[in-house]
Amino acid sequence: MALAGNGDIMVVTTPNLEGTRIVRYLGIVSGEAIMGANIFKDFLAGIRDIIGGRSGAYEDELRKAKTVALDEMVQQARALGANAIVAVDLDYESIGTDRGGMLMVTAAGTAIVYER
């Protein structure tokens, strides 16, 4: 059920927290991260596409972008006084052309206050 626990904020992809009662909905929170994909990484990824295999450089960039987006979303929720974020959705997009494009990760969910 849990996507991540970030200190005092529980982050889940489900619409509720089992065994708890949501006492207040605080609104939608989101975080975005746009990471540039450099030409060297693009070149190596292109070679891997031709010969097969995974692109570790791109996977690392996606993980970093996901962490940044989730952290930004959690900061917004914390500022609203939330103790959890439910119904979290992660979206991955590529922006730009095949050469010199960028990677974008968006995290969005509903900030809530719950009690056990």
VOLO-940980 format. One line per field, with one value per residue (C-alpha): chain; x, y, z. Coordinates in steps of 0.001 Angstrom, whole numbers, plus 524288, in hexadecimal, padded with zeros to 5 digits. Layout:
VOLO-940980
chain <- (A, ...)
u <- (X, ...)
v <- (Y, ...)
w <- (Z, ...)
//
This chain:
VOLO-940980
chain <- (A, A, A, A, A, A, A, A, A, A, A, A, A, A, A, A, A, A, A, A, A, A, A, A, A, A, A, A, A, A, A, A, A, A, A, A, A, A, A, A, A, A, A, A, A, A, A, A, A, A, A, A, A, A, A, A, A, A, A, A, A, A, A, A, A, A, A, A, A, A, A, A, A, A, A, A, A, A, A, A, A, A, A, A, A, A, A, A, A, A, A, A, A, A, A, A, A, A, A, A, A, A, A, A, A, A, A, A, A, A, A, A, A, A, A, A)
u <- (80000, 80A8E, 811E4, 81B0C, 81C09, 82224, 82418, 81721, 80FC8, 80AA2, 809F8, 80145, 7FB7E, 7EEC0, 7E307, 7E2E1, 7EB16, 7E611, 7E2EC, 7E24D, 7D7F4, 7DA2E, 7D5E1, 7D97B, 7DC94, 7E619, 7E6B5, 7EF10, 7FDC2, 807B9, 81611, 81D1B, 82AED, 830C7, 83E12, 84662, 84B70, 85913, 85E6E, 8686C, 85DE1, 8551E, 85FF9, 86291, 85405, 852E0, 85DBE, 85707, 84A50, 85146, 858BC, 84EE6, 84F79, 84B2F, 84F4A, 8541F, 85680, 8484E, 8435C, 84B65, 8461A, 8381E, 83A36, 83FF7, 834BF, 82AB7, 8311C, 8314A, 822F0, 81E99, 8268A, 820A6, 812EB, 8158F, 81A9B, 80DE4, 805D6, 80DD9, 80BBB, 7FCFE, 7FDC0, 7FB66, 8001B, 7FDD3, 7FC0D, 7F2A7, 7EF86, 7FD3D, 7FF79, 80CC7, 80DA3, 819BA, 81B40, 825D4, 826AF, 82D86, 83343, 83ABA, 84756, 848B6, 83B9D, 83801, 83179, 82604, 82035, 813E1, 80E9A, 800F0, 7F7CF, 7EE41, 7F3AC, 7EBCE, 7EB8C, 7E872, 7E706, 7E796)
v <- (80000, 809D9, 8104C, 81748, 81BE0, 82934, 82BE7, 83032, 82F7C, 8227C, 821F8, 817A0, 81486, 80F9F, 818B0, 8165A, 81153, 8046C, 80491, 81368, 81DE4, 82995, 8357C, 84038, 84186, 84CA1, 84C96, 84833, 848F4, 84697, 84681, 8473F, 84454, 846D0, 840FB, 84395, 837B7, 83ACD, 83751, 82D6F, 825D6, 826A8, 8211B, 815BF, 8130A, 812B6, 8089E, 80063, 8013F, 7FBB1, 7F0CB, 7EE72, 7F086, 7FA8D, 808A2, 80A5A, 818E4, 81B59, 812A7, 81A73, 8274B, 8224F, 81E09, 82B52, 8326D, 829ED, 82CD4, 83B79, 83B86, 8339C, 83C1C, 8488B, 842E9, 83F09, 84CC2, 85294, 8490F, 84BDD, 85A85, 85801, 85045, 842E4, 83634, 82E2A, 82EE9, 82555, 821AE, 82514, 82417, 8249F, 828FF, 8281D, 8303E, 83364, 8417A, 84621, 83F32, 83278, 83A21, 842F0, 83F56, 83FE7, 83699, 83B26, 83435, 83937, 83449, 83850, 83420, 838CD, 83E16, 83962, 838EF, 82B8E, 825A5, 8179A)
w <- (80000, 8036B, 7F86E, 80199, 80F71, 8107C, 81EDF, 82484, 81784, 8126E, 80384, 7FD47, 7F00A, 7F5F4, 7F809, 806C8, 8120E, 8171E, 825A6, 8264C, 824F1, 81C15, 823CC, 81A30, 80BBD, 80978, 7FAA8, 7EF68, 7F0D1, 7E63B, 7E32E, 7D653, 7D223, 7C4DE, 7C274, 7B694, 7AF6A, 7AAAA, 79D51, 7A26E, 7A9C3, 79DB6, 7954A, 79E8B, 79FE5, 79114, 79042, 79AAE, 792FA, 78717, 78E04, 798D8, 7A76B, 7B137, 7B215, 7BFFA, 7BDDE, 7BA2F, 7C524, 7CEF1, 7C99D, 7CA89, 7D8AA, 7DC1F, 7D57D, 7DC8F, 7E9AF, 7E6FE, 7E2C7, 7EEB3, 7F801, 7F250, 7F3AB, 801D7, 804E8, 7FFCE, 807EE, 8141B, 8123C, 81217, 81ED3, 818B6, 81E9D, 81237, 80396, 7FD47, 7EF2C, 7EAA3, 7DC11, 7D574, 7C761, 7BEB8, 7B25F, 7A8C1, 7A44D, 7980D, 78C81, 78BE1, 78D4D, 7990D, 79F05, 7AD43, 7B6B4, 7BEFF, 7CAAC, 7D12F, 7DE2B, 7E27E, 7ED4F, 7F7A5, 80460, 81029, 81EE2, 8245D, 831C8, 83643)
//
